[in-house]
Each structure stands twice: as C-alpha cells, then as structure tokens.
Amino acid sequence: MARATVRLEKEERQILERLAPQFGGEAATIREALQRLADDHDRREAVNAFFEEWEAESEPLSPDEVAAIAKRCGL
C-alpha cells in the first residue's frame, strides 16, 4: 500500500482524532473521507452530464426542476 504524508491544521487534527474511533483508526478515517469525497464528485459529474444531455435533446430545465433533481441526488 502506498504511503502519503499529510500536514493537518490543529482543527483538522482534532476532527481526525474525534472521528478515528468510529472508523477504525486514523488511516481508515482518511480512506473513508477520500471515498466519500470521490463518491460525491462522481454524483455531481453524473448529474451535470444528465443536465447537459437533457438540454441537448429537450428544452432547458427550469430552476425548480434543477433544484428538485439536485435535492433528490443529495447535492
């Protein structure tokens, strides 16, 4: 497994120490955070692709429709 060094601010270190017991240690907590960040990014990319495809094939979505889709997707 590759290793990386990360410098954390005091507040970030405190957050890591608070969460580590819940996720099985500091390394596991950081891995979980990275996975969640990647999942969130992937969801946003998928929604953006959906909007682009929709608008290429149909009329643009209204702001209310965009808000409803974003809410449904957890964005």
Secondary structure, 3 states (H helix, E strand, C coil): CCCCCCCCCHHHHHHHHHHHHHHCCHHHHHHHHHHHHHHHHHHHHHHHHHHHHHHHHCCCCCHHHHHHHHHHCCC
